[in-house]
Amino acid sequence: MIGVSPQYTSQKCSACGQIVKKSLSVRTHRCSCGFVANRDHNAAINILRVGLDTLATPVA
């Protein structure tokens, strides 16, 4: 299992990488690039990407 910090993953757009600030009460991620998703779904995509990138990085 790989640990990924969830910090700011719901604010980063999983489509374009732009930071979209929102309060915790805002449940929908809406980015100026046009990507719209539930904030938790957006965060899950970002967490998955970080985990996969970690697995792909060779350990020295």
GROMACS elastic network, one bead per residue, 0.5 to 0.9 nm:
[ bonds ]
;  ai    aj funct       b0    kb
    2    51     6  0.65236   500
    2    54     6  0.81337   500
    2    55     6  0.83148   500
    3    51     6  0.76688   500
    4     7     6  0.88413   500
    4    47     6  0.64335   500
    4    48     6  0.85995   500
    4    50     6  0.70352   500
    4    51     6  0.65020   500
    5     8     6  0.86165   500
    5     9     6  0.82797   500
    5    47     6  0.78437   500
    6     9     6  0.55067   500
    6    10     6  0.80236   500
    6    43     6  0.75747   500
    6    44     6  0.87883   500
    6    46     6  0.87937   500
    6    47     6  0.68090   500
    7    10     6  0.79383   500
    7    11     6  0.89051   500
    8    11     6  0.52457   500
    8    12     6  0.64961   500
    8    19     6  0.85899   500
    8    43     6  0.81385   500
    9    12     6  0.54875   500
    9    13     6  0.81947   500
    9    14     6  0.85285   500
    9    39     6  0.89264   500
    9    40     6  0.87483   500
    9    42     6  0.75455   500
    9    44     6  0.77137   500
    9    45     6  0.86000   500
    9    46     6  0.58923   500
    9    47     6  0.67560   500
   10    13     6  0.75009   500
   10    14     6  0.86530   500
   10    19     6  0.89807   500
   10    20     6  0.84971   500
   10    21     6  0.89394   500
   10    22     6  0.88460   500
   10    29     6  0.75835   500
   10    39     6  0.54629   500
   10    40     6  0.63981   500
   10    41     6  0.81904   500
   10    42     6  0.58928   500
   10    44     6  0.80322   500
   10    46     6  0.78454   500
   11    14     6  0.89379   500
   11    18     6  0.82062   500
   11    19     6  0.54501   500
   11    20     6  0.50401   500
   11    21     6  0.56746   500
   11    22     6  0.69356   500
   11    29     6  0.76065   500
   11    39     6  0.78389   500
   11    42     6  0.83073   500
   11    43     6  0.75970   500
   12    15     6  0.87537   500
   12    16     6  0.83266   500
   12    17     6  0.55711   500
   12    18     6  0.56488   500
   12    20     6  0.61244   500
   12    21     6  0.83178   500
   12    42     6  0.80250   500
   12    43     6  0.76974   500
   12    46     6  0.76271   500
   13    16     6  0.56288   500
   13    18     6  0.52772   500
   13    19     6  0.61783   500
   13    20     6  0.68462   500
   13    29     6  0.77443   500
   13    30     6  0.83448   500
   13    31     6  0.66756   500
   13    33     6  0.88214   500
   13    35     6  0.77163   500
   13    42     6  0.69224   500
   13    43     6  0.83840   500
   13    46     6  0.80315   500
   14    17     6  0.57599   500
   14    18     6  0.81742   500
   14    35     6  0.83739   500
   14    42     6  0.59310   500
   14    43     6  0.75516   500
   14    45     6  0.63064   500
   14    46     6  0.56512   500
   14    49     6  0.88118   500
   15    18     6  0.83202   500
   15    31     6  0.87445   500
   15    33     6  0.78808   500
   15    34     6  0.89252   500
   15    35     6  0.65344   500
   15    42     6  0.87292   500
   16    31     6  0.86054   500
   16    33     6  0.69817   500
   16    35     6  0.84419   500
   18    31     6  0.76985   500
   18    32     6  0.86462   500
   18    33     6  0.85974   500
   19    31     6  0.85264   500
   20    29     6  0.77161   500
   20    30     6  0.77009   500
   20    31     6  0.65499   500
   20    32     6  0.87095   500
   22    25     6  0.80382   500
   22    26     6  0.62510   500
   22    27     6  0.88252   500
   22    29     6  0.82252   500
   23    26     6  0.56092   500
   23    27     6  0.86444   500
   24    27     6  0.71165   500
   26    29     6  0.77828   500
   26    39     6  0.79845   500
   27    37     6  0.88286   500
   27    38     6  0.59944   500
   27    39     6  0.54062   500
   27    40     6  0.77548   500
   28    36     6  0.70540   500
   28    37     6  0.58171   500
   28    39     6  0.50241   500
   28    40     6  0.83838   500
   28    42     6  0.89671   500
   29    35     6  0.77782   500
   29    36     6  0.55506   500
   29    37     6  0.52816   500
   29    38     6  0.57703   500
   29    40     6  0.85956   500
   29    41     6  0.89357   500
   29    42     6  0.70720   500
   30    33     6  0.84546   500
   30    34     6  0.70486   500
   30    35     6  0.60452   500
   30    37     6  0.68709   500
   30    38     6  0.87397   500
   30    39     6  0.86486   500
   31    34     6  0.55466   500
   31    35     6  0.54270   500
   31    36     6  0.65341   500
   32    35     6  0.73627   500
   36    39     6  0.87386   500
   36    42     6  0.85994   500
   37    40     6  0.81696   500
   37    41     6  0.64573   500
   37    42     6  0.61089   500
   38    41     6  0.52418   500
   38    42     6  0.63036   500
   38    43     6  0.86936   500
   39    42     6  0.50717   500
   39    43     6  0.61642   500
   39    44     6  0.86254   500
   40    44     6  0.60787   500
   40    45     6  0.86777   500
   41    44     6  0.50054   500
   41    45     6  0.63248   500
   41    46     6  0.87350   500
   42    45     6  0.52853   500
   42    46     6  0.64555   500
   42    47     6  0.87941   500
   43    46     6  0.50749   500
   43    47     6  0.61116   500
   43    48     6  0.85427   500
   44    47     6  0.50370   500
   44    48     6  0.60263   500
   44    49     6  0.85187   500
   45    48     6  0.51445   500
   45    49     6  0.61945   500
   45    50     6  0.87608   500
   46    49     6  0.51166   500
   46    50     6  0.63158   500
   46    51     6  0.86750   500
   47    50     6  0.51971   500
   47    51     6  0.61846   500
   47    52     6  0.86370   500
   48    51     6  0.50870   500
   48    52     6  0.61136   500
   48    53     6  0.85057   500
   49    52     6  0.51746   500
   49    53     6  0.60443   500
   49    54     6  0.85113   500
   50    53     6  0.50721   500
   50    54     6  0.60926   500
   50    55     6  0.86942   500
   51    54     6  0.50462   500
   51    55     6  0.63275   500
   51    56     6  0.87309   500
   52    55     6  0.50766   500
   52    56     6  0.62522   500
   52    57     6  0.87698   500
   53    56     6  0.50628   500
   53    57     6  0.62894   500
   54    57     6  0.52825   500
   54    58     6  0.83907   500
   55    58     6  0.76952   500
